[in-house]
Amino acid sequence: MKILLASFLLMASSSAFALESHYGQVSRSGHVWHCSLSNQSDETLSMKYVEFGFSRLGSKGEDLEIRKQIDEQVYPGETLTSSVRESRAHGAYYCRFWAR
């Protein structure tokens, strides 16, 4: 019985901290990369992080992921944009927001 109760509590606590991802649209202005997302759901989204995926341009190299902590509420119909600065040696190929 104790094992069943402990398992249930563990599952409940891990789902409370689970994050869901929402892919955004990447754009660039100089060295600054932007990620935009329109909330087309009926719920308010509580965004916690934005993540950019970069690949090395022009030569071999490692892909790079940058995760930036944000704490933004996005209401239905609103658009959220977040930005990061990265060198011209990398190009962003995706971005996503992580919501709770």
Secondary structure, DSSP 8 states (H G I E B T S, - for coil): -HHHHHHHHHHHHHHHT--EEEE-EEEEETTEEEEEEE--SSS-EEEEEEEEEEEESSS----EEEEEEEEEEE-TT-EEEEEEE--TTEEEEEEEEEE-
